[in-house]
């Protein structure tokens, strides 16, 4: 994977992490306001955005690795920076 692609994927991952944190802050505000119905809807949206971001990153890493190079040799390069199995943000619990 080229260094430019690797940096770009990391930039996207960090942006997704910031977005997920912003969504969680909104969920916290809804918890404090006691709006259970809106909170439940927001948590559903928050989970969907987090999952979509993880899917997007997984595909970006896959295609970034498969650009005519030896994918197996480069398989662990970006994994040191990003863990495909993790969620963004890590260890974030969104239960109401």
Beta strands, then each sheet from edge to edge (+ up, - down):
end
